[in-house]
Amino acid sequence: MKFGPAPTGVRVGDTVTWVNRDIFRHSATARNHAFDVDLPPGGTGTTVMQTLGTFDYFCRFHAAMTAQILVTT
């Protein structure tokens, strides 16, 4: 129950694909509400990174799952 390594080299306008290889439902939810991707078991979801910055994110269903992604220009 943890996120894999965050992608590197993400730029504004890039699409990030989230993959759930677990048997449990997860989400990738930005603390600042910039994105909220629902990930059913075995599912995928995408988000277009529209804002420059560092984004802390977590799983709505498993609060201990946290990570961070950096978006540059």
Secondary structure, 3 states (H helix, E strand, C coil): CCCCCCCCCEECCCEEEEECCCCCCEEEEECCCCCEEEECCCCEEEEECCCCEEEEEECCCCCCCEEEEEEEC
